[in-house]
Amino acid sequence: MTEETTLDELGIAVRLAAPRRPFVLIQLEGPGAPREVPLELPEFVVGRSLQAHFTIDSSRISRQHFTLRRQGPDYLLTDLDSANGVFLNGVRVHSAVLRDGDMVQIGDVVLLYREGDG
């Protein structure tokens, strides 16, 4: 019979980390909805082009409509001079820092931004 020593007996504290939740864009309305795209890159392009990271097949969206760029703990949304603009919570913007729960509208597409924890 062998003797077992537990971590608790050695006075070692063990903390299990909760799984990390990614930053995401959730498409609520428009062609292809519903779908969710994790933001895993430091810069992320949304548009009609097949080269965009998040491609949306809509004639009301520019080939490269806007970018999301990671800046520290935040994502900065920047309109790429799109024909129909970008609306953040109903207001047309050229650039803005996104916050959890923000609604982004481009053409006939509505996106929900959700912050992650990593």
N, C-alpha and C positions, 0 to 999 in steps of 0.2 A: 504494500500500500504506500502511495506517495503522498507527500504533504503538498497542498496547494496554497499559494500566497496570492491574495487578491490585491488589486490596486488600492482599494480602500484601506487595507491593512498597512500598506506602505505609505499612506498619506499623500497619494497622488490624486489630484483632481482631474477628472476627465470631462471635457465639455464637447458634446456633439454639436457640430454646426448644422443649422437648418439649411436645406438646399437653397442655392441662390436662385432668385427669380429674375429673369432677364427683362430688360426694357423692351417694350413691344408696341407695334402699331396694329390696331385691330380695325379692319375694314368692316364697317357696319352697313353701308349702302353703296350701290353702284355695281358695275359688272364684276363678277367673281365673288361678291360678298355672300356670306360672311367668311372671313379668313383672318388669320393672325400671323404676323411676321416679326420674329425676334430681331432686335437691333443689335447685331453682334460685331459690327464693324465701326471704326472710328468715324467714317463718313459713309452715308447711306443715301442713294439717289432714288427718288420716286418719280415715275413717269410712264409714258406709253412705250418707250423704246425697250427692245428686248435686252439691251445692255444695262438697263436700270436694275437696281437691286430689288426693287418692288415694282413689278410691271403691272400696269392696269390698262386693259384694252378698252379705251374710251376716246372718241374723237374730240371730246371736250378737255382733254388733258394733253399738255405738251409732251414731247419726247422725253425731255428732262425737265420736269415741272418744279421740283424743289429738292433741296438736300437737308439732311439732318446731320449735324456735325457734333461729335462728342467734345465737350469742353468741361473738363473736370467731372463733377457729378451730374452735369446737365447736358441736354441736347439743344442745339441752336438750329432752328428752322430758318432756311433762307430760300426765298423765291428765286428761281433761275430765269427771271424775266419771262415768265410764262405768259401766254396770250390771255388766259382767263383769270389769272391771279390765284392767291392763296388766302383763305379766310380762316382766322383763328377765333373760335368762339363767336362767330358771326361778324368779325371785324377784319377788313382787308389789311394784310400786313406784308411788308417786304422781308422782315426778319424778326424773330422773337425767340426767347428762351421758353421751351415747353415745360409745363407743369402737369403733374398727374391728373388725369381726367379731362385734359384739354381736347376739344373737338376741332379737327382740321378738315376744311372742305375745299376740294379742288374739283371744278366742273360738277359732275353728277355723283361724285364720290365723297363719302363721309368717313373719316378715320378718327379713332379714339386712341389717344396716347396714354400708355400706362408706364409709370416709372418702375424700374426694378430695384434691386438692392445690391447691385454689384457692377 
